[in-house]
């Protein structure tokens, strides 16, 4: 059996129970620091990510949003879902369960129990840097949403000063081939065999960024309740078996969230290698032998 873990650089700058209603309005300040962002990126590239937990948004483990409003430049309401900021070259959008929404009320409440995501995007204008703080004299928030399990709106402000940095890191494509193994060794669901060590290489990072992050995005999406497991991709003929990624200690890899490149040095920049493992994992009560393929995109983000 064989797997292909394909990695592609995306030039991105930057990864329950309902209780009683919240007693007060919630002000959320996203970013709020100096952000060093690549100066030249493709239109639509994700430059930075900020996550807001349900606890922050509605003081519960689950929130139910009934309406949303987008405010370009922290000023007057507009449809969205992608809105400009008052920094040239930088736009923003708010993702709830991975989806961006236009301003308006929802026919039925949108529930989220995982963090919502505020993104900064390159929008094709020259990146001149500056402060993200909203331009309106009284209400400088960029997003407002109402929840039926909170007493008032949650407001999201964007903060921090953007400094453009010339250049980004690169991630080479890579193929990782696991050894051929016998299906009989995968006795139970969750059992693994055929460990193959490899490295995620992040090369030629410029100096000057405050943080560089990487996000592991499986082709086909993250599988719920299956830590580190990749969906099967084209050419797979086996069933009941997939590929699991893990760190060098054997702990399942975190997929779909930005992780810090700990070794990055702001003063010098450089190239880095993140040790990983790949193995076969049994995922079905019945399984048949064959080829097992999986693929992964590596997304970079900068601050």
Backbone as CSV, one residue per row, in Angstrom:
resi,resn,N_x,N_y,N_z,CA_x,CA_y,CA_z,C_x,C_y,C_z
1,UNK,0.856,-1.203,0.000,0.000,0.000,0.000,0.880,1.238,0.000
2,UNK,0.350,2.331,-0.516,1.164,3.503,-0.757,0.337,4.757,-0.544
3,UNK,0.944,5.742,-0.042,0.246,7.026,0.101,1.073,8.142,-0.479
4,UNK,0.390,9.130,-0.977,1.056,10.328,-1.458,0.592,11.482,-0.598
5,UNK,1.513,12.155,0.040,1.192,13.361,0.800,1.746,14.523,-0.010
6,UNK,0.881,15.185,-0.759,1.322,16.276,-1.609,1.186,17.573,-0.854
7,UNK,2.188,18.420,-0.912,2.169,19.674,-0.166,2.351,20.835,-1.121
8,UNK,1.576,21.845,-0.925,1.589,22.972,-1.813,1.648,24.255,-0.999
9,UNK,2.485,25.159,-1.428,2.567,26.462,-0.758,1.412,27.328,-1.203
10,UNK,0.680,27.846,-0.267,-0.285,28.899,-0.547,0.291,30.179,0.030
11,UNK,0.396,31.213,-0.770,1.054,32.426,-0.298,0.100,33.189,0.594
12,UNK,-0.086,32.670,1.770,-0.914,33.332,2.745,-0.029,33.963,3.780
13,UNK,-0.416,35.158,4.214,0.448,35.830,5.163,0.043,35.487,6.574
14,UNK,0.273,34.986,7.152,0.037,34.489,8.496,0.413,33.199,8.335
15,UNK,-1.194,30.127,10.950,-3.217,29.047,10.552,-1.685,30.476,11.402
16,UNK,-21.901,20.128,23.469,-21.770,21.264,24.362,-23.158,21.769,24.786
17,UNK,-22.918,22.214,25.758,-24.257,22.508,26.279,-24.510,24.000,26.316
18,UNK,-25.781,24.392,26.142,-26.158,25.801,26.181,-26.585,26.167,27.589
19,UNK,-26.003,27.243,28.128,-26.371,27.691,29.476,-27.220,28.953,29.370
20,UNK,-27.296,29.710,30.449,-28.143,30.893,30.478,-27.550,32.015,29.639
21,UNK,-28.364,32.982,29.174,-27.883,34.059,28.321,-26.809,34.917,28.984
22,UNK,-25.955,35.508,28.107,-24.929,36.415,28.595,-25.576,37.685,29.138
23,UNK,-24.968,38.282,30.125,-25.588,39.434,30.787,-25.138,40.764,30.197
24,UNK,-24.182,40.766,29.241,-23.688,42.050,28.758,-23.201,41.918,27.323
25,UNK,-23.028,43.069,26.685,-22.489,43.075,25.329,-21.053,42.571,25.343
26,UNK,-20.647,41.986,24.231,-19.310,41.423,24.133,-18.503,42.208,23.104
27,UNK,-17.432,42.823,23.542,-16.495,43.499,22.644,-15.294,42.580,22.435
28,UNK,-15.015,42.252,21.176,-13.921,41.357,20.825,-12.910,42.136,19.994
29,UNK,-11.679,42.144,20.434,-10.628,42.889,19.741,-9.688,41.900,19.054
30,UNK,-9.815,41.812,17.719,-9.020,40.859,16.943,-7.668,41.458,16.583
31,UNK,-6.673,40.602,16.589,-5.284,40.959,16.274,-4.724,41.870,17.363
32,UNK,-4.851,43.172,17.261,-4.452,44.047,18.354,-2.974,44.043,18.649
33,UNK,-2.138,43.968,17.643,-0.700,43.981,17.834,-0.058,44.453,16.536
34,UNK,1.252,44.543,16.539,1.938,44.854,15.297,1.933,43.618,14.411
35,UNK,1.437,43.778,13.194,1.350,42.677,12.246,2.318,42.927,11.100
36,UNK,3.235,42.003,10.899,4.136,42.074,9.756,3.583,41.144,8.678
37,UNK,3.224,41.713,7.540,2.498,40.987,6.504,3.253,41.098,5.185
38,UNK,3.299,40.028,4.377,3.974,40.121,3.080,3.441,41.273,2.241
39,UNK,4.357,41.973,1.623,3.983,43.172,0.876,3.304,42.840,-0.442
40,UNK,3.773,41.806,-1.107,3.250,41.471,-2.429,2.712,40.039,-2.413
41,UNK,1.398,39.918,-2.443,0.745,38.617,-2.485,-0.391,38.658,-3.499
42,UNK,-0.801,37.502,-3.962,-1.880,37.421,-4.941,-3.192,37.910,-4.337
43,UNK,-4.006,38.523,-5.171,-5.312,39.007,-4.746,-6.115,37.847,-4.159
44,UNK,-6.651,38.034,-2.964,-7.445,37.001,-2.302,-6.659,36.113,-1.362
45,UNK,-5.326,36.274,-1.301,-4.521,35.457,-0.396,-4.845,35.794,1.057
46,UNK,-4.903,34.772,1.891,-5.146,34.974,3.320,-3.844,35.446,3.954
47,UNK,-3.895,36.575,4.629,-2.709,37.183,5.220,-2.598,36.919,6.712
48,UNK,-3.720,36.858,7.409,-3.687,36.640,8.854,-5.011,36.039,9.289
49,UNK,-4.978,35.302,10.414,-6.173,34.667,10.955,-6.273,34.979,12.453
50,UNK,-7.485,35.198,12.902,-7.742,35.392,14.331,-8.981,34.575,14.676
51,UNK,-8.906,33.818,15.776,-9.995,32.918,16.139,-10.739,33.435,17.372
52,UNK,-12.068,33.324,17.322,-12.940,33.742,18.421,-13.722,32.522,18.884
53,UNK,-13.558,32.146,20.140,-14.234,30.966,20.663,-15.686,31.285,21.015
54,UNK,-16.545,30.269,21.083,-17.920,30.514,21.549,-17.958,31.159,22.924
55,UNK,-17.034,30.762,23.794,-16.999,31.344,25.137,-16.771,32.849,25.072
56,UNK,-15.884,33.311,24.156,-15.654,34.742,23.981,-16.866,35.435,23.386
57,UNK,-17.547,34.761,22.469,-18.627,35.403,21.713,-19.920,35.512,22.502
58,UNK,-20.318,34.443,23.193,-21.610,34.471,23.887,-21.543,33.925,25.308
59,UNK,-20.309,33.642,25.767,-20.093,33.140,27.115,-20.750,31.777,27.324
60,UNK,-20.883,31.024,26.227,-21.422,29.673,26.297,-20.491,28.737,25.519
61,UNK,-20.796,27.455,25.557,-20.032,26.492,24.773,-20.561,26.368,23.354
62,UNK,-21.782,26.850,23.131,-22.373,26.935,21.801,-23.032,28.298,21.655
63,UNK,-22.935,28.878,20.469,-23.620,30.140,20.182,-24.570,29.933,19.012
64,UNK,-25.646,30.708,19.015,-26.644,30.643,17.949,-26.832,32.043,17.376
65,UNK,-26.287,32.279,16.201,-26.321,33.607,15.583,-27.593,33.752,14.765
66,UNK,-28.320,34.859,14.988,-29.567,35.092,14.255,-29.434,36.224,13.239
67,UNK,-28.389,37.068,13.358,-28.164,38.115,12.363,-26.711,38.567,12.421
68,UNK,-26.252,39.108,11.294,-24.861,39.531,11.159,-24.811,40.814,10.344
69,UNK,-23.894,41.727,10.706,-23.689,42.953,9.935,-22.196,43.153,9.703
70,UNK,-21.835,43.501,8.455,-20.453,43.783,8.069,-20.255,45.284,7.914
71,UNK,-19.142,45.827,8.435,-18.885,47.261,8.416,-17.515,47.542,7.785
72,UNK,-17.468,47.791,6.475,-16.189,48.100,5.825,-15.496,49.285,6.497
73,UNK,-14.188,49.193,6.651,-13.372,50.261,7.236,-13.787,50.602,8.664
74,UNK,-14.578,49.726,9.305,-15.075,50.050,10.640,-16.004,51.239,10.594
75,UNK,-16.788,51.364,9.520,-17.654,52.522,9.332,-19.106,52.139,9.170
76,UNK,-19.676,52.365,7.974,-21.094,52.118,7.728,-21.324,50.691,7.248
77,UNK,-22.518,50.174,7.509,-22.846,48.806,7.154,-22.854,48.620,5.634
78,UNK,-22.456,47.444,5.177,-22.455,47.090,3.760,-22.733,45.591,3.663
79,UNK,-23.098,45.103,2.460,-23.454,43.685,2.336,-22.320,42.726,2.680
80,UNK,-21.117,42.964,2.152,-20.042,41.989,2.347,-20.241,40.791,1.426
81,UNK,-19.746,39.573,1.757,-19.121,39.258,3.039,-17.662,39.700,3.170
82,UNK,-16.991,39.988,2.035,-15.619,40.493,2.128,-15.678,42.012,2.147
83,UNK,-15.021,42.620,3.123,-15.089,44.067,3.284,-13.681,44.648,3.357
84,UNK,-13.539,45.891,2.935,-12.244,46.555,3.003,-11.943,46.986,4.431
85,UNK,-10.656,47.087,4.747,-10.227,47.753,5.971,-9.698,49.122,5.570
86,UNK,-9.341,49.942,6.567,-8.818,51.263,6.218,-7.315,51.236,5.981
87,UNK,-6.739,50.019,5.831,-5.351,49.876,5.404,-5.356,49.465,3.942
88,UNK,-4.735,50.242,3.099,-4.700,49.943,1.669,-4.132,48.549,1.428
89,UNK,-4.825,47.788,0.581,-4.363,46.453,0.223,-4.896,45.345,1.091
90,UNK,-5.609,45.688,2.185,-6.054,44.682,3.150,-7.577,44.705,3.265
91,UNK,-8.199,43.571,3.017,-9.623,43.384,3.265,-9.813,42.333,4.348
92,UNK,-11.071,42.090,4.718,-11.349,41.165,5.816,-12.639,40.402,5.539
93,UNK,-12.768,39.240,6.172,-14.037,38.507,6.167,-14.127,37.682,7.437
94,UNK,-15.362,37.387,7.827,-15.644,36.609,9.025,-16.222,35.264,8.601
95,UNK,-15.611,34.174,9.077,-16.078,32.835,8.726,-16.736,32.175,9.940
96,UNK,-17.943,31.686,9.743,-18.664,30.933,10.759,-18.830,29.517,10.234
97,UNK,-18.260,28.556,10.929,-18.248,27.172,10.443,-17.653,27.084,9.035
98,UNK,-16.639,27.923,8.800,-15.944,27.899,7.516,-16.618,28.662,6.394
99,UNK,-17.709,29.371,6.669,-18.456,30.073,5.626,-18.605,31.546,5.969
100,UNK,-18.448,32.413,4.939,-18.640,33.849,5.103,-20.080,34.210,4.720
101,UNK,-20.661,35.180,5.430,-22.060,35.543,5.214,-22.207,37.035,4.933
102,UNK,-23.180,37.372,4.093,-23.543,38.763,3.868,-24.332,39.290,5.069
103,UNK,-24.410,40.605,5.152,-25.182,41.222,6.230,-26.651,40.842,6.108
104,UNK,-27.279,40.597,7.251,-28.705,40.297,7.249,-29.085,39.332,8.347
105,UNK,-30.378,39.034,8.415,-30.900,38.061,9.376,-30.937,36.681,8.729
106,UNK,-30.841,35.643,9.554,-30.829,34.287,9.044,-32.184,33.630,9.268
107,UNK,-32.669,32.847,8.301,-33.979,32.181,8.452,-34.047,31.308,9.700
108,UNK,-32.958,30.670,10.033,-32.861,29.902,11.274,-31.491,30.161,11.879
109,UNK,-31.366,30.106,13.197,-30.082,30.429,13.838,-28.953,29.539,13.334
110,UNK,-27.763,30.138,13.199,-26.566,29.393,12.821,-25.810,29.051,14.096
111,UNK,-25.678,27.776,14.364,-24.992,27.325,15.569,-23.514,27.147,15.292
112,UNK,-22.666,27.582,16.226,-21.257,27.226,16.139,-20.740,26.850,17.526
113,UNK,-19.991,25.754,17.562,-19.361,25.286,18.792,-17.845,25.276,18.658
114,UNK,-17.368,25.581,17.447,-15.933,25.727,17.208,-15.646,27.201,16.947
115,UNK,-14.395,27.636,17.102,-14.095,29.062,16.923,-14.481,29.579,15.541
116,UNK,-15.014,30.793,15.519,-15.187,31.491,14.251,-13.867,32.168,13.910
117,UNK,-13.678,32.499,12.649,-12.375,32.965,12.174,-12.490,34.320,11.490
118,UNK,-11.666,35.249,11.928,-11.538,36.543,11.255,-10.285,36.478,10.387
119,UNK,-10.435,36.757,9.107,-9.309,36.702,8.181,-8.993,38.088,7.638
120,UNK,-7.698,38.328,7.438,-7.247,39.466,6.653,-6.799,38.939,5.297
121,UNK,-7.200,39.642,4.238,-6.952,39.186,2.872,-6.256,40.260,2.057
122,UNK,-5.412,39.831,1.131,-4.876,40.751,0.134,-5.966,41.053,-0.880
123,UNK,-6.150,42.329,-1.217,-7.242,42.678,-2.133,-6.779,43.362,-3.420
124,UNK,-5.489,43.304,-3.712,-4.998,43.833,-4.979,-4.536,45.271,-4.936
125,UNK,-4.933,46.013,-3.913,-4.437,47.385,-3.771,-3.014,47.346,-3.216
126,UNK,-2.225,48.381,-3.424,-0.880,48.403,-2.837,-0.952,48.295,-1.319
127,UNK,-0.132,47.434,-0.748,-0.080,47.270,0.704,0.836,48.356,1.268
128,UNK,0.220,49.393,1.833,0.974,50.549,2.322,1.178,50.514,3.833
129,UNK,0.562,49.550,4.510,0.688,49.485,5.953,-0.179,50.515,6.652
130,UNK,-0.174,50.488,7.982,-0.945,51.432,8.776,-1.793,50.733,9.817
131,UNK,-2.637,51.498,10.492,-3.457,50.986,11.580,-4.775,50.425,11.058
132,UNK,-5.194,49.272,11.601,-6.466,48.664,11.224,-7.656,49.283,11.940
133,UNK,-7.420,50.072,12.966,-8.511,50.608,13.774,-9.576,51.250,12.894
134,UNK,-10.848,50.982,13.204,-11.945,51.483,12.391,-11.945,53.001,12.267
135,UNK,-12.461,53.484,11.138,-12.380,54.911,10.840,-13.567,55.711,11.356
136,UNK,-14.666,55.052,11.739,-15.850,55.779,12.183,-15.576,56.427,13.535
137,UNK,-16.086,57.620,13.721,-15.751,58.383,14.926,-16.339,57.777,16.199
138,UNK,-17.483,57.105,16.100,-18.121,56.574,17.309,-18.123,55.045,17.361
139,UNK,-18.419,54.389,16.256,-18.457,52.916,16.230,-17.397,52.420,15.265
140,UNK,-16.315,51.887,15.806,-15.182,51.501,14.981,-15.082,49.988,14.782
141,UNK,-16.159,49.264,15.075,-16.133,47.811,14.894,-16.365,47.449,13.427
142,UNK,-15.903,46.260,13.059,-16.025,45.763,11.686,-17.153,44.745,11.530
143,UNK,-17.519,44.052,12.623,-18.563,43.036,12.558,-19.438,43.145,13.805
144,UNK,-20.727,42.926,13.594,-21.678,42.866,14.705,-22.600,41.689,14.451
145,UNK,-22.783,40.836,15.462,-23.745,39.750,15.288,-24.557,39.554,16.557
146,UNK,-25.821,39.220,16.311,-26.779,39.009,17.387,-26.992,37.522,17.587
147,UNK,-27.040,37.092,18.855,-27.243,35.684,19.172,-28.476,35.521,20.036
148,UNK,-29.220,34.436,19.815,-30.438,34.241,20.602,-30.148,33.680,21.987
149,UNK,-28.878,33.363,22.267,-28.536,32.944,23.640,-27.568,33.938,24.279
150,UNK,-27.674,35.212,23.859,-26.912,36.299,24.483,-27.814,37.514,24.550
151,UNK,-27.588,38.376,25.522,-28.509,39.489,25.756,-28.317,40.646,24.793
152,UNK,-27.169,40.722,24.125,-26.932,41.824,23.197,-25.904,41.407,22.158
153,UNK,-25.658,42.318,21.210,-24.754,42.010,20.104,-23.324,41.778,20.571
154,UNK,-22.601,40.955,19.812,-21.153,40.864,19.946,-20.536,41.736,18.849
155,UNK,-19.552,42.524,19.215,-18.895,43.440,18.280,-17.437,43.028,18.125
156,UNK,-16.972,42.946,16.876,-15.578,42.590,16.613,-14.856,43.802,16.053
157,UNK,-13.831,44.225,16.756,-12.969,45.314,16.337,-11.679,44.727,15.769
158,UNK,-11.115,45.384,14.781,-9.802,45.001,14.268,-8.779,46.004,14.776
159,UNK,-7.677,45.508,15.299,-6.644,46.391,15.830,-5.268,45.953,15.379
160,UNK,-4.301,46.790,15.662,-2.922,46.487,15.296,-2.447,47.340,14.146
161,UNK,-1.155,47.452,14.030,-0.531,48.225,12.959,0.167,47.273,11.999
162,UNK,-0.131,47.413,10.723,0.429,46.528,9.707,1.721,47.113,9.150
163,UNK,2.764,46.277,9.120,4.042,46.638,8.506,4.297,45.695,7.339
164,UNK,4.401,46.200,6.110,4.664,45.326,4.962,6.103,44.797,4.988
165,UNK,6.269,43.500,4.719,7.576,42.854,4.656,7.763,42.280,3.252
166,UNK,8.874,42.598,2.584,9.107,42.008,1.265,9.487,40.537,1.377
167,UNK,8.779,39.655,0.668,9.148,38.251,0.614,8.339,37.360,1.537
168,UNK,8.269,36.074,1.188,7.584,35.052,1.965,8.448,33.790,1.992
169,UNK,8.048,32.825,2.816,8.704,31.518,2.833,8.223,30.685,1.634
170,UNK,8.875,29.556,1.430,8.432,28.621,0.397,8.338,27.223,0.995
171,UNK,7.427,26.430,0.456,7.249,25.041,0.876,7.322,24.164,-0.375
172,UNK,8.308,23.282,-0.472,8.417,22.444,-1.671,7.379,21.332,-1.675
173,UNK,6.946,20.934,-2.894,6.104,19.745,-3.017,6.890,18.518,-2.573
174,UNK,6.186,17.535,-2.080,6.856,16.365,-1.532,5.954,15.142,-1.642
175,UNK,6.543,14.004,-1.927,5.830,12.728,-1.924,6.409,11.836,-0.837
176,UNK,5.557,11.312,0.014,5.975,10.418,1.092,5.375,9.042,0.805
177,UNK,6.219,8.031,0.694,5.772,6.678,0.368,5.879,5.783,1.591
178,UNK,4.752,5.256,2.029,4.740,4.335,3.164,5.122,2.927,2.712
179,UNK,5.666,2.122,3.617,6.029,0.751,3.244,4.787,-0.105,2.988
180,UNK,4.963,-1.152,2.184,3.885,-2.109,1.963,3.670,-2.909,3.244
181,UNK,2.414,-3.035,3.659,2.099,-3.733,4.899,0.942,-4.707,4.675
182,UNK,0.782,-5.652,5.603,-0.312,-6.619,5.545,-1.530,-6.072,6.276
183,UNK,-2.679,-6.171,5.644,-3.914,-5.709,6.270,-4.213,-6.467,7.555
184,UNK,-3.724,-7.698,7.655,-3.989,-8.518,8.848,-3.416,-7.899,10.119
185,UNK,-2.437,-6.999,9.978,-1.835,-6.367,11.155,-2.725,-5.273,11.729
186,UNK,-3.669,-4.801,10.930,-4.604,-3.778,11.412,-5.824,-4.485,11.986
187,UNK,-5.700,-4.956,13.207,-6.716,-5.832,13.780,-7.977,-5.076,14.173
188,UNK,-7.801,-3.927,14.827,-8.934,-3.186,15.370,-9.016,-1.790,14.757
189,UNK,-10.219,-1.208,14.811,-10.387,0.186,14.405,-9.517,1.070,15.293
190,UNK,-8.715,1.929,14.672,-7.803,2.792,15.413,-6.384,2.270,15.484
191,UNK,-6.154,1.000,15.122,-4.790,0.463,15.130,-4.007,0.997,13.936
192,UNK,-2.691,1.141,14.090,-1.831,1.726,13.060,-0.636,0.823,12.783
193,UNK,-0.118,0.924,11.564,1.099,0.227,11.164,1.815,1.063,10.113
194,UNK,3.072,0.686,9.824,3.802,1.256,8.688,4.238,2.688,8.877
195,UNK,4.800,3.019,10.023,5.210,4.400,10.279,6.325,4.816,9.326
196,UNK,6.156,5.987,8.747,7.167,6.591,7.878,7.459,7.998,8.380
197,UNK,8.733,8.281,8.704,9.123,9.616,9.143,9.365,10.520,7.939
198,UNK,8.951,11.782,8.065,9.241,12.773,7.028,9.272,14.147,7.679
199,UNK,9.576,15.166,6.900,9.661,16.533,7.422,8.848,17.487,6.551
200,UNK,8.176,18.404,7.196,7.589,19.541,6.488,8.665,20.614,6.424
201,UNK,9.069,20.985,5.229,10.156,21.939,5.056,9.587,23.315,4.720
202,UNK,10.009,24.295,5.481,9.601,25.689,5.275,10.876,26.481,5.041
203,UNK,11.083,26.905,3.810,12.386,27.409,3.385,12.396,28.909,3.109
204,UNK,13.583,29.475,3.286,13.894,30.849,2.856,12.929,31.888,3.416
205,UNK,12.662,31.789,4.711,11.774,32.762,5.354,12.524,34.073,5.580
206,UNK,11.973,35.198,5.135,12.628,36.489,5.378,12.602,36.842,6.867
207,UNK,13.481,37.697,7.268,13.437,38.219,8.634,12.351,39.282,8.743
208,UNK,11.977,39.598,9.969,11.068,40.714,10.209,9.675,40.349,10.650
209,UNK,9.233,39.112,10.438,7.897,38.732,10.890,7.892,38.478,12.396
210,UNK,6.772,38.794,13.035,6.629,38.515,14.461,6.322,37.045,14.708
211,UNK,5.635,36.439,13.774,5.259,35.026,13.876,5.032,34.473,12.489
212,UNK,5.481,33.244,12.261,5.127,32.513,11.053,4.397,31.253,11.483
213,UNK,3.255,31.013,10.870,2.470,29.834,11.192,2.289,28.946,9.971
214,UNK,1.990,27.683,10.227,1.666,26.753,9.142,0.386,26.021,9.502
215,UNK,-0.418,25.760,8.499,-1.696,25.092,8.706,-1.756,23.887,7.779
216,UNK,-2.071,22.728,8.330,-2.162,21.489,7.561,-3.614,21.293,7.127
217,UNK,-3.854,21.392,5.821,-5.205,21.302,5.280,-5.333,20.053,4.414
218,UNK,-6.028,19.026,4.892,-6.190,17.813,4.086,-7.008,18.083,2.822
219,UNK,-6.592,17.507,1.720,-7.413,17.552,0.519,-8.653,16.698,0.778
220,UNK,-9.812,17.303,0.659,-11.055,16.619,1.003,-11.624,17.068,2.332
221,UNK,-10.857,17.896,3.086,-11.366,18.453,4.327,-10.988,17.651,5.558
222,UNK,-11.152,18.279,6.708,-10.862,17.643,7.996,-11.985,16.674,8.347
223,UNK,-11.626,15.470,8.763,-12.611,14.464,9.164,-12.927,14.650,10.648
224,UNK,-14.191,14.832,10.963,-14.609,15.031,12.344,-14.300,13.796,13.194
225,UNK,-13.828,14.042,14.417,-13.563,12.978,15.397,-12.575,11.937,14.889
226,UNK,-11.642,12.380,14.041,-10.597,11.497,13.528,-9.288,12.282,13.487
227,UNK,-8.655,12.503,14.647,-7.472,13.364,14.726,-6.344,12.911,13.794
228,UNK,-5.874,13.832,12.964,-4.737,13.576,12.095,-5.022,12.725,10.880
229,UNK,-6.257,12.287,10.675,-6.573,11.348,9.589,-6.911,12.112,8.305
230,UNK,-6.321,11.658,7.176,-6.562,12.268,5.874,-7.653,11.513,5.129
231,UNK,-8.546,12.216,4.434,-9.504,11.525,3.563,-8.772,10.800,2.433
232,UNK,-9.371,9.758,1.919,-8.809,9.078,0.758,-8.912,9.982,-0.463
233,UNK,-7.882,9.940,-1.300,-7.880,10.711,-2.532,-7.850,9.768,-3.731
234,UNK,-7.861,10.351,-4.940,-7.949,9.580,-6.163,-6.913,8.475,-6.267
235,UNK,-7.329,7.343,-6.807,-6.432,6.213,-6.978,-6.449,5.244,-5.821
236,UNK,-7.147,5.578,-4.744,-7.227,4.662,-3.597,-8.162,3.505,-3.929
237,UNK,-7.709,2.287,-3.640,-8.539,1.104,-3.896,-8.865,0.338,-2.622
238,UNK,-8.176,0.622,-1.522,-8.457,-0.032,-0.248,-9.699,0.598,0.383
239,UNK,-10.294,-0.113,1.316,-11.414,0.439,2.088,-11.184,0.144,3.561
240,UNK,-11.729,1.022,4.415,-11.587,0.833,5.848,-10.218,1.173,6.382
241,UNK,-9.364,1.759,5.530,-8.007,2.144,5.914,-7.714,3.526,5.360
242,UNK,-7.095,4.387,6.170,-6.693,5.709,5.724,-5.274,5.993,6.204
243,UNK,-4.822,7.225,5.988,-3.509,7.676,6.439,-3.692,8.594,7.636
244,UNK,-2.891,8.370,8.680,-2.890,9.278,9.827,-1.540,9.980,9.918
245,UNK,-1.576,11.289,10.139,-0.374,12.077,10.371,-0.196,12.298,11.866
246,UNK,1.066,12.317,12.297,1.375,12.536,13.711,2.650,13.352,13.816
247,UNK,2.886,13.933,15.005,4.146,14.625,15.217,5.237,13.602,15.511
248,UNK,6.437,14.081,15.774,7.555,13.157,15.967,7.464,12.361,17.264
249,UNK,6.485,12.694,18.124,6.260,11.932,19.351,5.107,10.940,19.200
250,UNK,4.509,10.918,18.011,3.416,9.994,17.761,2.040,10.527,18.094
251,UNK,1.936,11.789,18.514,0.635,12.391,18.807,-0.039,12.815,17.501
252,UNK,-1.334,12.516,17.311,-2.005,12.889,16.059,-1.826,14.367,15.730
253,UNK,-1.573,14.642,14.468,-1.322,16.014,14.031,-2.586,16.854,14.133
254,UNK,-2.398,18.146,14.432,-3.507,19.097,14.425,-3.750,19.550,12.991
255,UNK,-4.957,19.332,12.498,-5.315,19.689,11.129,-6.294,20.862,11.139
256,UNK,-6.124,21.770,10.175,-7.088,22.849,10.001,-6.927,24.035,10.915
257,UNK,-5.842,24.115,11.685,-5.588,25.252,12.564,-4.134,25.690,12.410
258,UNK,-3.892,26.987,12.540,-2.541,27.517,12.388,-1.675,27.155,13.583
259,UNK,-0.474,26.652,13.295,0.508,26.282,14.313,1.755,27.127,14.128
260,UNK,2.370,27.522,15.199,3.541,28.391,15.138,4.775,27.618,14.717
261,UNK,5.580,28.221,13.823,6.906,27.691,13.514,7.825,28.170,14.635
262,UNK,8.010,27.323,15.632,8.697,27.739,16.850,10.131,28.177,16.609
263,UNK,10.785,27.579,15.632,12.202,27.862,15.411,12.442,29.160,14.650
264,UNK,11.384,29.792,14.130,11.589,31.014,13.336,12.224,32.109,14.182
265,UNK,13.236,32.766,13.605,13.955,33.854,14.266,13.691,35.152,13.515
266,UNK,13.012,36.080,14.170,12.646,37.339,13.520,13.859,38.119,13.054
267,UNK,14.971,38.023,13.781,16.157,38.822,13.466,16.931,38.291,12.270
268,UNK,16.798,36.992,11.993,17.632,36.401,10.943,16.846,35.749,9.815
269,UNK,15.598,35.279,10.088,14.916,34.462,9.100,15.630,33.128,8.957
270,UNK,15.293,32.366,7.913,15.977,31.097,7.683,15.050,30.027,7.157
271,UNK,15.533,28.779,7.154,14.782,27.618,6.687,14.599,26.650,7.859
272,UNK,13.472,25.934,7.852,13.106,25.117,9.010,12.512,23.797,8.546
273,UNK,12.650,22.775,9.382,12.098,21.450,9.101,11.309,20.979,10.310
274,UNK,10.060,20.592,10.089,9.177,20.145,11.157,9.014,18.634,11.039
275,UNK,9.521,17.860,12.005,9.453,16.396,11.902,8.032,15.880,12.068
276,UNK,7.649,14.943,11.205,6.307,14.369,11.213,6.398,12.869,10.980
277,UNK,5.280,12.189,11.194,5.149,10.769,10.899,3.862,10.543,10.112
278,UNK,3.869,9.551,9.240,2.659,9.103,8.551,2.548,7.598,8.738
279,UNK,1.338,7.096,8.889,1.132,5.657,9.047,-0.259,5.291,8.535
280,UNK,-0.477,3.994,8.328,-1.812,3.504,8.012,-2.616,3.407,9.310
281,UNK,-3.906,3.696,9.219,-4.792,3.532,10.371,-6.083,2.872,9.910
282,UNK,-6.532,1.907,10.673,-7.807,1.270,10.338,-8.947,2.154,10.825
283,UNK,-9.878,2.445,9.920,-10.984,3.342,10.236,-12.350,2.686,10.109
284,UNK,-12.399,1.474,9.541,-13.682,0.806,9.357,-13.718,-0.553,10.008
285,UNK,-14.935,-0.993,10.398,-15.076,-2.315,11.008,-14.773,-3.419,10.004
286,UNK,-14.993,-3.127,8.725,-14.557,-4.022,7.661,-13.547,-3.278,6.798
287,UNK,-12.589,-4.015,6.278,-11.537,-3.390,5.474,-11.098,-4.347,4.368
288,UNK,-10.687,-3.771,3.255,-10.176,-4.560,2.138,-8.826,-4.001,1.730
289,UNK,-7.920,-4.850,1.254,-6.580,-4.378,0.879,-6.602,-3.581,-0.411
290,UNK,-5.532,-2.841,-0.631,-5.396,-2.054,-1.849,-4.486,-0.871,-1.625
291,UNK,-4.603,0.107,-2.484,-3.786,1.311,-2.413,-4.482,2.375,-1.571
292,UNK,-3.703,3.047,-0.737,-4.242,4.100,0.134,-3.514,5.398,-0.188
293,UNK,-4.244,6.388,-0.683,-3.657,7.677,-1.024,-4.290,8.787,-0.191
294,UNK,-3.479,9.751,0.216,-3.968,10.946,0.893,-3.146,12.130,0.439
295,UNK,-3.672,13.327,0.594,-2.949,14.522,0.167,-3.190,15.652,1.149
296,UNK,-2.213,16.534,1.228,-2.226,17.594,2.237,-1.661,18.868,1.638
297,UNK,-2.334,19.985,1.867,-1.807,21.301,1.535,-1.232,21.939,2.786
298,UNK,-0.102,22.602,2.658,0.498,23.342,3.765,0.302,24.824,3.487
299,UNK,-0.459,25.494,4.333,-0.750,26.912,4.187,0.097,27.685,5.195
300,UNK,0.698,28.770,4.758,1.529,29.594,5.638,0.794,30.881,5.985
301,UNK,0.983,31.353,7.204,0.427,32.640,7.600,1.485,33.401,8.379
302,UNK,1.379,34.718,8.351,2.422,35.591,8.881,1.810,36.673,9.755
303,UNK,2.549,37.057,10.789,2.121,38.201,11.627,3.333,39.040,11.967
